């Protein structure tokens, strides 16, 4: 009987400071034998691709060349690429909080239904700043892991209260 391989479905937060920790975690999980599906927004993908001379899929190219199973997918954040997210931050963030969970839910559902290639046990790894991952994971019968990308000090000043975060 073949062993069931863990499959991390990873969703980083939409802002730049959260990407590097997720990339490092993805590589670390893959180096321990985990399949990783790394999901980022089309906008983030566009920013990274347009600011580099490397090909768009270069983020994990060396890892894949060394035999690690890291797959990349993009998803819309609900806005066109030329929408100025910083100039319209309140509207952008409100829309992401309201609409992004449904987009992720649909994509996670497809990945889980597909089985990731068979013989895999998926689990969701999402930034701890998102509030939707526990519900999405529960809906699809998978485990949820919250990944805190900031410093321990920042975590220590936050009070969690019924699914909400408050600064102490």
C-alpha positions, 0 to 999 in steps of 0.5 A: 500500500502506497503512503499518503503524501501530504499536500499543502495548499498555500495561500499567502496574504496580498501584501509584499511582506508576507510573500517571502515567509510563505516562499520559504515555508513552501520550500521547507515543506517540499524539502520534507516530501510534501507536495505544495500548491502555492496560490498567489493573486494574478496581481502579485504574480504580475508585480513579481514577473514585471519587476524581474528579468527572470521568467514568470515561473522562476520563483520555484524553478530551482526547487523544482529542478532539484526534484521538489514538488511545488506547483504554482497557481494564480487567482484573481483578487477581483480587480483588473491588473491596472487597478491602483490597490494602494490609492483605493486601499479601503475599497480594495481591502473591503472587497477582498474581505467580502469576495476573495474567500469565495474565490479561494473556496472554489479553487480549494474545492477543485484542488481537493476534488482533483486529489492533487494527482492521487494519493495525497492528503491536502491541508490548507496553509493560509496567512493568519491575518485571513479570517476565512481559512477555518471555514473553507478547510472545514467545508472541504474536510481538510485541516487548516494551518494559520501561518504568522508571517510577522514577528513574535512581538507583533503576535504578542500585542494582538488579542484574539476575540471570537474570530476578530483581532484587536491590538491590546 
